[in-house]
Amino acid sequence: MRDEPDKLSRRLLALDAAVLAISSDLSLSETLQRIVTAAAELVDARYGALGVPNTSGEMLVEFVTTGLTPEEEARIGARPRGHGILGVILHEGRSLRLADLRRHPRSVGFPPHHPPMKSFLGVPIRYKGKLLGNLYLTDKRSAPEFTEDDQYIIELLAAHAGIAIENARLYEKVQQLRVLEERQRIGMDLHDGVIQSIYAVGLNLELVNSLLNDGEIQEARDRVHRAIDALNATIRDIRAYILDLRPRLFDGNNLVSGLERLLTEFKANTLMNVEFSAEPSADKALSIEERRVLFHIAQEALSNTARHSRASQVEVKLLEHPDSIELSLRDNGRGFQLDAIEQRVGHGLRNMHERILAVGGKCSVYSEAGQGTEVVARVPRLARTNT
């Protein structure tokens, strides 16, 4: 029996909210968790799971659940691999609705410490004909079994879930390619910079030994001092790479404190003088996503400064304007000509532009040879409820 029109409308509105929720994150693990949680809520299921098959589609390699506590999951032990009733959905690729899953001929029972389950609804998740996963829902709380309308709603959700999963996977692949590209760039930079510097120090010290043998003590001392200076410069370069590679987590809740921590670490690793000023009201006018974007732009700009600018000072400001929030980072380094920018620096600038565009903002870079560099990121100040 189909739901009454008003009830069906409410459920479709709930489905719309669920689709927005599962599409709002590009992390694959978070997307899978949101899908199964949304599915269980839509049909009032006590338990839910999302199984992801291997490339051959023969068995499940991931199994994300909702409704079980971590302690309950630990007591159950190994995750299902797609046998029994779960295998029916996995291998036949069609929806299955049962009043009592224990009575199905393919039922193989439950392992020790598994909670009892009775009513069952299983729906495959597909994208362009490819099976991406299966939704399993059990124990409808408000009725003895799942209905035809429950199956209809979950099948609609599954269609959107397929797109969300595919997008999350594509995003992860892009991120992996970026990591590989960055590793290659860093390897080239290390070879051309740090390794060559250390090699030069070694040659210099070999010459010192010859000078000492010839009795040229003062020249030997001068070369030792130059070697020490070169090693200190190399140490600063290595620290700059460590600063660039170490991941920093930012939850988006307070940009000012996040920038303070970032700049404290930057100063410790680069030994540059850092000046930071911020208007607290500017942080409050930003959304969580805008704070994240500005934080990552600061990371990118500071990374470029550490590796390329040869600066001794950086000034960072977070300002509030009537129509925008502005983050600026200015160094007193050697600067560069924008039309002749090196590719490795350009990659960082490209990242900054892409990030700010995603929140409707703009990023500008000002630099001239010998005049330092300034990065200015602005996001529009919109009428909204602060997050």
C-alpha positions in Angstrom: 0.0 0.0 0.0 1.4 3.4 -1.0 1.8 6.2 1.5 -0.8 8.9 1.7 0.1 12.0 -0.4 1.0 14.2 2.6 3.1 11.5 4.2 4.9 10.7 0.8 5.6 14.5 0.4 7.2 14.6 3.8 9.3 11.6 3.0 10.4 13.1 -0.3 11.4 16.3 1.5 13.4 14.1 3.9 15.0 12.4 0.9 15.9 15.7 -0.6 17.6 16.7 2.7 19.4 13.4 2.8 20.7 13.8 -0.8 22.1 17.2 0.1 23.8 15.8 3.1 25.5 12.9 1.3 26.6 15.2 -1.5 28.2 17.8 0.8 31.5 16.0 1.5 34.1 14.7 -1.0 35.7 12.3 1.5 34.8 8.7 0.4 34.7 7.3 4.0 32.5 10.2 5.2 30.3 9.9 2.1 29.7 6.2 2.7 28.8 6.8 6.4 26.4 9.6 5.5 24.6 7.4 2.9 24.0 4.5 5.3 22.9 6.9 8.2 20.5 8.8 5.9 19.0 5.5 4.6 18.3 4.2 8.1 16.7 7.4 9.1 14.5 7.6 6.0 12.8 4.2 6.6 13.1 4.1 10.4 15.5 1.2 10.4 17.2 0.2 13.7 20.3 -1.0 11.9 21.9 -0.2 8.5 25.0 -1.1 6.6 26.6 -0.3 3.3 28.8 -3.0 1.7 31.3 -2.1 -1.0 32.4 -4.9 -3.3 35.9 -5.6 -4.7 36.6 -4.9 -8.4 35.4 -8.3 -9.4 32.1 -7.9 -7.5 32.5 -11.3 -5.8 32.9 -10.2 -2.2 32.6 -7.2 0.1 35.8 -5.4 1.0 34.2 -2.5 3.0 31.3 -2.7 5.4 30.1 0.6 7.0 27.4 0.4 9.6 25.0 2.5 11.7 23.0 1.5 14.8 25.8 -0.5 16.4 28.0 0.9 19.1 31.8 0.4 18.7 31.7 -2.1 21.5 29.0 -4.1 19.8 30.9 -4.1 16.5 34.1 -5.2 18.3 32.2 -8.2 19.9 30.8 -9.3 16.5 34.4 -9.4 15.1 35.0 -9.9 11.3 32.9 -8.0 8.8 30.6 -9.8 6.4 32.1 -10.8 3.1 28.8 -11.2 1.1 27.5 -14.6 2.0 23.9 -15.6 2.7 21.3 -13.0 2.1 23.8 -10.2 1.6 25.2 -12.3 -1.3 21.8 -12.3 -3.0 21.9 -8.5 -3.4 25.7 -8.7 -4.3 25.4 -11.3 -7.0 21.9 -10.7 -8.4 22.0 -6.9 -8.3 18.4 -6.4 -7.4 16.4 -5.1 -4.4 15.2 -7.6 -1.8 12.5 -7.0 0.9 11.8 -9.6 3.6 9.4 -9.7 6.5 11.7 -12.2 8.3 15.2 -12.6 6.9 15.7 -15.7 9.0 13.2 -17.6 6.9 14.9 -16.9 3.6 16.5 -20.1 2.1 19.9 -18.3 1.7 20.0 -17.2 5.3 23.1 -18.5 7.1 22.3 -17.1 10.6 24.2 -14.7 12.7 27.7 -14.9 14.2 28.1 -15.0 18.0 27.3 -11.7 19.8 25.4 -10.4 16.8 22.1 -8.6 17.7 18.9 -10.3 16.5 17.4 -8.9 13.3 14.2 -9.7 11.5 12.8 -7.4 8.8 15.1 -6.7 5.9 15.5 -4.3 3.0 18.4 -4.5 0.6 19.0 -2.2 -2.4 22.0 -2.1 -4.8 23.8 1.2 -5.5 24.8 1.6 -9.1 26.4 4.2 -11.3 26.3 3.9 -15.1 25.6 0.2 -14.8 28.5 -0.5 -12.4 27.7 -1.9 -8.9 29.3 0.5 -6.4 27.8 -0.9 -3.2 24.7 -2.3 -1.5 22.5 -0.9 1.2 21.3 -3.3 3.9 18.6 -2.1 6.3 17.1 -4.2 9.1 14.5 -4.0 11.9 12.0 -1.3 11.0 11.1 0.2 14.4 7.6 1.6 13.6 6.2 -1.5 11.7 6.7 -5.3 11.5 8.3 -5.0 8.1 9.5 -2.5 5.4 7.0 -1.4 2.8 6.9 -0.9 -0.9 7.3 2.8 -0.3 10.3 2.2 1.9 11.9 0.3 -1.0 10.9 3.1 -3.4 12.5 5.8 -1.2 15.7 3.9 -0.7 16.0 3.1 -4.4 15.8 6.9 -5.1 18.4 7.5 -2.5 20.6 4.8 -4.0 20.5 6.5 -7.4 21.9 9.7 -5.8 24.3 7.8 -3.6 25.9 6.2 -6.7 26.7 9.7 -8.1 28.1 10.8 -4.6 30.3 7.7 -4.3 31.7 8.1 -7.8 32.4 11.8 -7.2 34.2 11.0 -4.0 36.3 8.3 -5.7 37.2 10.7 -8.5 38.2 13.4 -6.0 40.4 10.9 -4.2 42.1 9.9 -7.4 42.8 13.6 -8.2 44.2 14.1 -4.8 46.5 11.1 -5.2 47.7 12.4 -8.6 48.4 15.8 -6.9 50.5 14.0 -4.2 52.5 12.2 -6.8 53.0 15.4 -8.8 54.1 17.2 -5.6 56.5 14.4 -4.6 58.1 14.6 -8.1 58.5 18.3 -7.8 60.0 18.1 -4.3 62.4 15.4 -5.4 63.6 17.7 -8.2 63.8 20.7 -5.8 65.8 18.6 -3.3 68.2 17.4 -6.0 68.7 20.8 -7.5 68.9 22.7 -4.1 69.6 20.9 -0.9 71.6 18.0 -2.3 73.8 20.2 -4.4 74.4 22.5 -1.4 75.6 19.6 0.7 77.8 18.4 -2.1 79.3 21.9 -2.4 80.0 21.9 1.4 81.7 18.6 1.1 84.0 19.8 -1.6 84.8 22.9 0.4 85.8 20.9 3.4 88.0 18.6 1.3 89.9 21.8 0.2 90.3 22.8 3.8 92.2 19.6 4.5 94.6 20.5 1.6 95.0 24.1 2.9 95.9 22.8 6.4 98.5 20.5 4.9 100.0 23.5 3.0 100.0 25.6 6.2 97.4 28.1 4.9 95.6 28.3 8.3 93.7 31.6 7.8 92.3 30.5 4.4 91.3 27.2 5.9 89.5 28.9 8.7 87.7 31.2 6.3 86.5 28.2 4.3 85.3 26.4 7.4 83.2 29.5 8.4 81.8 29.6 4.9 81.0 25.8 5.1 79.2 26.4 8.5 77.1 29.2 6.9 76.3 27.0 4.0 75.2 24.2 6.3 73.0 26.5 8.3 71.3 27.7 5.1 70.8 24.1 4.0 69.2 23.3 7.4 66.8 26.2 6.9 65.9 24.9 3.5 65.2 21.4 5.0 63.1 23.0 7.7 61.1 24.8 5.0 60.4 21.5 3.3 59.3 19.9 6.6 57.0 22.8 7.1 55.6 22.4 3.6 55.1 18.6 3.9 53.7 18.2 7.5 49.9 18.0 7.4 48.0 20.5 9.5 44.4 19.9 10.5 42.0 22.8 10.8 38.4 22.3 11.9 37.2 25.6 10.6 36.0 26.8 14.0 38.4 29.7 14.7 40.6 31.1 12.0 42.5 33.5 14.3 43.7 30.7 16.6 44.4 28.4 13.6 46.6 31.1 12.0 48.4 31.8 15.3 49.4 28.1 15.6 50.4 28.0 11.9 52.6 31.1 12.2 54.2 29.9 15.4 55.4 26.8 13.6 56.4 28.8 10.6 58.6 31.1 12.7 60.2 28.2 14.5 61.1 26.4 11.3 62.2 29.4 9.1 63.6 31.7 11.8 61.8 34.6 10.0 60.3 37.5 11.9 56.4 37.2 11.9 53.9 39.9 12.6 50.2 38.9 12.9 47.2 41.1 13.5 43.5 40.1 13.2 40.1 41.7 13.8 38.1 39.1 15.9 34.9 40.3 14.2 36.3 39.2 10.8 36.5 35.6 12.0 32.8 35.7 13.1 31.7 36.9 9.7 33.1 33.8 8.0 31.5 30.4 7.4 33.3 27.2 8.4 34.2 26.5 4.7 35.5 30.1 4.2 37.7 29.8 7.2 39.1 26.5 5.9 39.8 28.1 2.5 41.6 31.1 4.0 43.6 28.9 6.3 44.8 26.7 3.4 45.7 29.8 1.3 47.8 31.0 4.3 49.5 27.6 4.3 50.2 27.8 0.5 51.5 31.3 0.6 53.8 30.7 3.6 55.1 27.5 1.9 56.1 29.6 -1.1 57.7 32.2 1.1 59.7 29.6 3.0 61.0 27.9 -0.1 61.5 30.7 -2.6 61.4 34.3 -1.2 64.7 34.5 0.9 62.7 36.8 3.1 63.5 37.8 6.7 60.0 39.0 7.6 56.4 38.2 7.0 53.3 40.3 7.9 49.9 38.6 8.1 46.6 40.5 8.5 43.0 39.4 8.8 40.8 42.4 8.2 37.0 43.1 8.0 35.7 45.4 5.3 32.0 46.4 4.8 31.7 44.1 1.8 34.4 41.5 2.3 36.8 39.7 4.7 40.5 40.0 3.7 43.5 37.9 4.5 46.8 39.4 3.4 50.4 37.9 3.6 53.3 40.1 2.7 57.0 39.3 2.8 60.2 41.4 2.2 61.8 38.8 0.0 63.3 38.9 -3.5 60.0 38.9 -5.3 59.5 37.8 -8.9 58.1 38.8 -12.2 54.5 37.5 -12.5 54.8 36.9 -16.2 58.0 34.8 -15.7 56.9 32.9 -12.7 58.5 29.5 -12.1 56.2 26.5 -12.6 56.6 25.2 -9.0 55.5 28.5 -7.6 52.7 28.7 -10.1 51.3 25.4 -8.9 50.8 26.9 -5.4 49.3 30.1 -6.8 46.9 28.0 -8.9 45.8 26.1 -5.8 45.1 29.4 -4.0 43.0 30.7 -6.9 41.0 27.5 -7.2 40.3 27.4 -3.4 39.0 31.0 -3.2 36.9 30.7 -6.3 35.1 27.7 -4.7 33.6 30.1 -2.1 33.0 33.0 -4.5 36.1 35.0 -3.5 39.2 36.3 -5.3 42.9 35.9 -4.7 45.5 38.5 -6.0 49.2 38.3 -6.0 51.5 41.4 -6.2 55.2 41.1 -6.7 58.2 42.6 -8.3 61.8 41.6 -8.4 63.5 42.9 -5.3 60.3 44.3 -3.8 58.8 41.3 -2.0 55.5 39.5 -2.5 52.0 40.1 -1.2 49.1 37.6 -1.4 45.6 39.1 -0.8 42.6 36.8 -0.5 39.1 38.2 -0.2 35.7 36.5 0.3 32.5 38.5 -0.1 30.6 39.3 3.1 27.1 37.9 2.6 24.0 38.3 4.7 23.7 35.1 6.6 23.6 33.5 10.0 27.1 33.1 11.4 28.3 29.5 11.8 
